[in-house]
């Protein structure tokens, strides 16, 4: 029997090994402190994230889902409101809107990627619209310049779902950005260029689920915002609406990040730029290896992409068969996401044909900072065989 090379989608063990001494020291530091929920370790992590992202406030929470939920509530979203978002995302994106008694309103994704189509957003706005909730899916940015323009014209708040995009920075459309990543400035260059995703709107939500580019070894999340009022509300809401011991201004949540996860994330945070560079190098190599391959469309290469996932589109209804052939050849893949969000409720504006096509065709290939090029070659060779080319 032929033994196939096994290529996992993600390899957390290879990330952990070189950090073992630092992680052991961080773990011991927290154990010795006997402060396990919030406290100095969490405060230090919040400060370091705020510095890394160049944002005024960072509020640590216990999941990316809670970061979305608490951010929406802190921004004033509630029963009867509408929130315009993408139908092509993880369930939490629309779940949190419905949890607050609001209605998610879905517009289609753009033709050149997986983010919401900014040209369709204005047509979905009604008197009930309160917020825009763009998703930086797979680590690539939504069209924030145009979305913020729409929000400003209609008095809407903007929450960025950046759960998969920690460490990504916005790229403008000027030639210098496209060619070198260095904004030329002036001459109509985008004022958002170079700023961290998640910091461009009224608030941003991050996830530190273990599989994320910056992942904890449990669950965790972060809300970031330039607004003092939003940060203050989030800090109350994460701790049962409390402003002091047994002083509760409103109902809230138990969403406090634990110190052990904060300590782990503090160890990993300085390594993130190196890991992102490795992901981009591997993604560029995938781009070259897949160039011209019939039946497969590679993701749009942008300088701000951090490749939480390297996701291709497999056409002609062949995705599931291709995935099974790759599995049989030792290659792990994943479908993020096979079902669009309007099936769980909400309102649809226009048709969602591109989102439906994405749900039927997306396939995420193995990518992580320590992926071996021989394994990458095996992935592409297996894909070619599965496609019969």
Secondary structure, 3 states (H helix, E strand, C coil): CCCCCCECCCCHHHHHHCCHHHHHHHHHHHHHHCCCECCHHHHHHHHHHHHHHCCCEEEEECCHHHHHHHHHHHCCCCCCCEEEEECCCCCHHHHHHHHCCCEEEEECECCCCCCECHHHHHHHCCCCEEEEECECHHHCCCCHHHHHHHHHHHCCEEEEECCCCCCCECCCCCHHHHHHCCCCCCCCCCCCCCCECCCCCCEEEEECCCCCCCCCCCCCEEEEECCHHHHHHHHHHCECCEEECCEECCCCCECCCEHHHHHHHHHHHCCHHHHHHHHHHHHHHHHHHHCCCCCEECCCCCCCCCCCCEEEEECCCCHHHHHHHHHHCCECCECCCCCCHHHHCCEECCCCHHHHHHHHHEEEECCCCCCCHHHHHHHHHHHHHHHCC
